[in-house]
Amino acid sequence: MRVILAYAVTPRCVIDMPLGAQILSVGMQGKDVVVYAIVDPDKPITPRHFAGFGTGHELPSHDYLAEKFIGSVTTHEGLTFHIFEVHVA
């Protein structure tokens, strides 16, 4: 069985998701920035790394390597963050 779930993301976080989770998009859910993913809850859990960078903020050069841009989201406070799935160096 596959379902769509929301996972709260912070500027740098690790989220445990079922193996093979397909990231769909990023958005706001209440006060949280979330990524939406199609998951099979019966699959083994694996860690996935995410990072959010604010518009105009300096991007790190050594500790994170962007692998996949997920999307941009503007919070209720008017701040815009750009969410990436990343590889930890």
N, C-alpha and C positions, 0 to 999 in steps of 0.2 A: 504494500500500500504506500502510495506517495502522497504527501501533503505539502502545502506551502506554510512555512513558519517565518516568524519575524525574530531577529536576533539583535539586541541592543549593541551598538558599537560606541566606543570612546576613541579619543585621538590615537591611542595605541592599545590594541587589545588582542587577546587570543580567545577565540570562540570555539568551543567543542561542538562539532557538527557531525552528523552521520556521514560516513565515507561516501563520496560521490555526490555530495550536495551540490546542486546547481544554483549559483547566485543569480537572482533575477534583476534586482534593482535596490536602490536606497531610498528612504523616505522618512517622514516623521510619523511617529505613533505616540500620541500624547505629547510628552516633553522629551521623548527619547528619539535619537537618530537610530534607525534600524536598517539592517539589510534583510531583504526577503529572499528566501531560498526554497527550492523544491527539494524535499528530503524524503528518504525512506527511513522512518524511525527504527526499523528493525536492523539496519546496517550497523556495523561497529563504529564507534565514535573516534574521530580524529581531530586534532587541533588545527585551526586555520587562523592565520595572522592578518590583521587589518590595521590600517592607519588612516587617519583623517587629517587633512591639512587645510588650514584656513586660507581664504583668498588673501593674497599679499604677504603671507607668511613665508619665511625662508624654508626651503625643502632640505631635509637632512642629506648629507652626502655619503655617509659611511655605514650607518647602522641599519638602514632599510633600503631595499631595492624594490621599486614598484614592479609588480608583475602584471597586474590587471586593474585598470580603472573600472570601478563599479558605477559611480555616478556622483552627482553633486546634489546637495540638499541645503535649503535655507531654513534655519531654525525660526521659531516663533519670535525670537529676539532680533531677527534680521541678519544673523551671522551665516555666512555660506561656508560649508565644508565640502571638500572633495575627498571621496572615500576610495581607497585602493586596497586590493588584496596584495600582501607583500611577502617577500622572502626575507627572513632575518639573517643578516650577514654575520 
